[in-house]
Amino acid sequence: MEEDLLLLRKDGENERLTWSRLSEEMKRIIYIAGPMVAVSASQYLLQVVSIIMVGHLNNDLYLSSAALAISLATVTGFSLLTGMASGLETICGQAYGAKQYQRVGTQTYTAIFSLILVCIPLSLIWITMESILVSIGQDPLIAHEAGKFIIWLLPALLAHAVLQPIVRYFLMQSLLLPMLMSSFATLCIHTPLCWVLVFNTRLKNIGGALSMSISIWLDVIFLVLYMRYSSACAKTRATISMELFKGIWEFFRYAIPSAVMTCLEWWSFELLILMSGLLPNPKLETSVLSVCLNTISTLFSIPFGIGAAASTRVSNELGAGNPLAARGAVLAAMSFAVMEAAIVSGTLFACRNVFGYVFSNEKGVVDYVTVMAPLVCISVILDSLQGVLAGIARGCGWQHIGVYVNLGAFYLCGVPVSASLAFLAHMRGKGLWIGVQVGAFVQCVLLSTITGCINWEQQAIKARKRLYDGQFSTDNTLE
């Protein structure tokens, strides 16, 4: 083993990254990123369709409670499970690159079992959500309807615990077509199903929650059937055994920092919305910031797809002991991130006078959105860069470093600057958004610096050593 590691280092010193190799890597990145953008957007649209359907009941109570419940479900459940499942991008990605195929399947089962356990305390929080909302001063009627809505989302929480590890299972093997077909079919079924449950039954707004739960489970069933019966999964289709329990600690060592890394950034934007309610004319401020947040959340599916591709390629090549290819994947992914940021932000800026009408017909809201548009364009650029850098971090396995980066960037820089500009400098919602973007800028600078300092030969050696020693370690220094 030691001889293999030494040979890896010597070979890496003699190799050079050529334009032809970079071009080939860019093709691999786009092959993965394209379908992942569609998959991410399709999954996100499930909740958008539900909110739209409930909104057409022409009942403000139903709409506000559904929006609140989905937001709370995302913050307290879906984002946490998604972040934890991202730990598999390190474990399974490097194992697949090292051709330890059975380990990929076993770790996926371990992740599913672990996330189901996590759902137990989360379910207790969701069941008591009505009481929690009333205790923090929410309107009792809104709290009651939101509490009912989120309880009907409990099956969706459990489905998410199964879906997210399976998505990583397919992603790390670059099996993208089944995910694309499944997510698209699920969305096509969800739209009429939601319409029927909301408008043609007595469930009304609750039909939006039930349709989400059914649709996510359908996505799970489609992917599990493909995983079970397709020959493409034959190499990684492990049997359920006691090995499942042996990998729980290993999974949590990567899952917890992955979740914290994801949630720290996610929660900072939710905090932004909460602070907007304390400003003068909170209805206008909250509406405009919600428009801006929904815009960047929708557009984030593009850098998320590129970041997922970067994570897959980096982890696979490090596990295979190919540091040069891993470095090429980083350069290719960052090139796409820059191009995507330029195109999307430029298009958004050109449409700054009209894109507010997508969300509202009120002139005050549309005019305010036009003023905020340049800042939203900057957000798109920063999100494009950090989305890919975060994917590289997951591929390398230094999510624990990402935790410190996000904690410092958003909660030591971004949030304090937001509060200062909004309340002390009286810049209102504009100040809140500028502050969070200061945090995003610091995040990008720190992640870029860390990525630029990576010794890829050393990272490949450590990845191979961890795999062949049969254990992962979070001691992933950059030297």
Residue pairs with C-beta under 8 A, 6 or more apart in sequence:
1 465
1 468
4 321
4 464
5 461
5 464
5 465
8 321
8 323
8 457
8 460
8 461
8 464
9 457
9 461
12 323
12 324
12 456
12 457
12 460
13 457
15 324
16 324
17 324
17 327
17 328
17 331
21 324
21 325
21 328
22 328
22 331
22 332
25 313
25 325
25 328
25 329
25 331
25 332
26 332
26 335
26 336
28 309
28 313
28 329
28 332
29 306
29 309
29 310
29 313
29 329
29 332
29 333
29 336
30 309
30 336
31 174
31 176
31 309
32 171
32 174
32 176
32 305
32 308
32 309
32 312
32 313
33 305
33 306
33 308
33 309
33 336
34 305
35 176
35 177
35 179
35 180
35 305
36 171
36 176
36 179
36 304
36 305
36 308
36 309
37 301
37 302
37 304
37 305
37 306
38 180
38 183
38 184
38 305
39 167
39 176
39 179
39 180
39 183
39 305
40 301
40 304
40 305
40 308
41 298
41 301
42 183
42 184
42 186
42 187
43 183
43 219
44 297
44 298
44 301
45 187
46 186
46 187
46 190
46 212
46 215
46 216
47 70
47 74
47 212
49 187
49 190
49 191
49 194
50 66
50 70
50 194
50 208
50 209
50 211
50 212
51 63
51 66
51 67
51 70
51 208
53 194
53 195
53 198
53 199
53 207
53 208
53 211
54 62
54 63
54 66
54 198
54 205
54 208
55 63
55 66
56 198
57 63
57 198
57 199
57 204
57 205
59 205
61 141
61 142
61 145
62 145
62 204
62 205
64 142
65 141
65 142
65 144
65 145
65 146
65 149
65 205
66 145
66 146
66 149
66 205
66 208
66 209
68 133
68 138
68 142
68 146
69 129
69 145
69 146
69 147
69 149
69 150
69 153
69 209
70 149
70 153
71 270
72 129
72 146
72 150
73 126
73 150
73 153
73 156
73 157
74 266
75 266
75 267
75 270
76 122
76 125
76 126
77 119
77 122
77 126
77 157
77 160
78 157
78 160
79 262
79 263
79 266
79 267
80 118
80 122
80 259
80 263
81 115
81 118
81 119
81 157
81 160
81 161
81 164
82 160
82 164
82 262
83 255
83 258
83 259
83 260
83 261
83 262
83 263
84 111
84 114
84 115
84 118
84 164
84 255
84 256
84 258
84 259
85 111
85 115
85 164
85 165
85 167
85 168
85 255
85 258
86 168
86 255
86 258
86 259
86 262
86 394
86 399
87 111
87 251
87 252
87 253
87 254
87 255
87 256
87 257
87 258
87 259
87 394
87 399
88 107
88 108
88 111
88 165
88 168
88 169
88 172
88 251
88 254
88 255
89 168
89 171
89 172
89 258
89 308
89 311
89 312
89 315
89 391
89 394
89 395
90 254
90 315
90 394
90 395
90 396
90 397
90 399
90 472
91 107
91 250
91 251
91 254
91 472
92 103
92 104
92 107
92 108
92 168
92 169
92 172
92 315
93 172
93 311
93 312
93 314
93 315
93 316
93 319
93 395
94 315
94 316
94 318
94 319
94 397
94 463
94 466
94 467
95 101
95 103
95 104
95 107
95 319
95 467
96 104
96 172
96 173
96 236
96 315
96 316
96 319
97 315
97 316
97 317
97 318
97 319
97 320
97 322
97 463
98 319
98 320
98 321
98 463
98 464
98 467
98 468
99 320
100 319
100 467
101 235
101 236
102 236
102 238
103 238
104 169
104 172
104 173
104 236
104 238
105 169
105 236
105 237
105 238
106 238
106 241
106 243
106 244
106 247
107 247
107 250
107 251
108 165
108 166
108 168
108 169
108 238
109 238
109 240
109 244
110 244
110 245
110 247
110 248
110 250
110 251
111 165
111 168
111 251
111 255
112 161
112 162
112 165
112 166
113 244
113 245
113 248
114 248
114 251
114 252
114 255
115 160
115 161
115 162
115 164
115 165
116 158
116 161
116 162
118 161
119 157
119 158
119 161
122 157
123 154
123 157
125 132
126 150
126 151
126 153
126 154
126 157
127 151
127 154
129 146
129 147
129 150
129 151
130 143
130 144
130 146
130 147
130 148
131 147
133 142
133 143
133 146
133 147
134 140
134 143
138 146
145 205
148 206
149 205
149 206
149 208
149 209
150 209
152 206
152 209
152 210
152 213
153 209
153 212
153 213
154 213
155 213
155 214
155 216
155 217
156 209
156 212
156 213
156 216
156 217
159 213
159 216
159 217
159 219
159 220
160 216
162 220
162 224
163 216
163 219
163 220
163 223
166 220
166 223
166 224
166 227
167 179
167 223
169 227
169 236
170 176
170 178
170 179
170 223
170 227
171 179
171 308
171 311
171 312
172 312
172 315
172 316
173 232
173 233
173 236
174 312
175 232
175 233
178 222
178 223
178 226
178 230
178 232
179 223
181 222
182 219
182 222
182 223
182 226
183 219
185 218
185 222
186 215
186 216
186 218
186 219
186 222
187 215
189 215
189 218
190 211
190 212
190 214
190 215
193 211
193 214
193 215
194 207
194 208
194 211
194 212
194 215
196 207
197 203
197 207
197 208
197 210
197 211
198 204
198 205
198 207
198 208
198 211
199 207
201 207
203 210
226 233
227 233
227 237
228 237
250 471
250 472
253 472
253 474
254 397
254 399
254 472
254 474
257 399
257 400
257 402
257 403
257 474
258 394
258 399
260 403
260 406
261 390
261 393
261 399
261 402
261 403
261 405
261 406
264 403
264 406
264 407
264 410
264 411
265 406
265 410
265 443
268 410
268 411
268 414
268 415
268 436
268 439
269 293
269 436
271 415
272 289
272 293
272 418
272 432
272 433
272 436
273 286
273 289
273 290
273 293
275 418
275 419
275 422
275 432
276 282
276 285
276 286
276 289
276 429
276 432
277 285
277 286
278 423
279 285
279 422
279 423
279 428
279 429
279 432
280 428
284 364
284 365
284 368
285 428
285 429
287 360
287 362
287 365
288 365
288 368
288 369
288 372
288 429
289 429
289 432
289 433
290 359
291 356
291 359
291 360
291 365
291 369
292 369
292 372
292 375
292 376
292 379
292 433
294 359
295 348
295 355
295 376
296 376
296 379
296 380
296 383
299 344
299 348
299 380
299 383
300 383
300 387
302 340
302 344
302 384
303 337
303 340
303 341
303 383
303 384
303 385
303 386
303 387
303 388
304 387
306 333
306 336
306 337
306 340
306 384
306 387
306 388
306 391
307 333
307 387
307 388
307 389
307 390
307 391
307 392
307 394
308 391
309 333
309 391
310 329
310 330
310 333
310 388
310 391
310 392
310 395
311 391
311 392
311 394
311 395
312 395
313 325
313 326
313 329
313 332
313 333
313 395
314 326
314 329
314 330
314 391
314 392
314 395
314 396
315 394
315 395
315 396
315 397
317 323
317 325
317 326
317 329
317 460
318 326
318 395
318 396
318 456
318 459
318 460
318 463
318 464
319 463
319 464
319 467
321 460
321 461
321 463
321 464
322 460
323 456
323 457
323 459
323 460
324 456
326 395
326 456
326 459
326 460
327 456
329 395
330 392
330 451
333 388
333 391
333 392
334 385
334 388
334 389
336 388
337 384
337 385
337 387
337 388
338 384
338 385
340 384
341 380
341 381
341 384
341 385
342 381
344 380
344 384
345 377
345 378
345 380
345 381
346 377
348 355
348 373
348 376
348 377
348 380
349 373
349 374
349 377
352 370
352 373
352 374
352 377
353 370
355 369
355 373
356 365
356 366
356 367
356 368
356 369
356 370
357 366
359 365
359 369
360 366
360 369
368 429
371 430
372 429
372 430
372 433
375 430
375 433
375 434
375 437
376 433
378 437
379 433
379 437
379 440
382 437
382 440
382 441
382 443
382 444
383 440
385 444
385 448
386 440
386 443
386 444
386 447
389 444
389 447
389 448
389 451
390 402
390 447
392 451
393 399
393 401
393 402
393 447
393 450
393 451
396 454
396 459
396 476
397 463
397 472
397 474
397 476
398 450
398 476
398 478
400 474
400 476
401 450
401 476
402 447
405 443
405 446
405 447
405 450
406 443
408 442
408 446
409 439
409 440
409 442
409 443
409 446
410 436
410 439
410 440
410 443
411 439
413 438
413 439
413 442
414 435
414 436
414 437
414 438
414 439
414 440
414 442
415 435
415 436
415 439
416 435
417 434
417 435
417 438
417 439
418 431
418 432
418 433
418 434
418 435
418 436
418 438
419 432
419 435
420 431
420 435
421 427
421 430
421 431
421 432
421 434
421 435
422 428
422 429
422 431
422 432
422 435
423 431
425 431
427 434
450 478
453 478
454 478
455 478
455 479
458 478
458 479
459 476
459 478
462 476
466 472
466 473
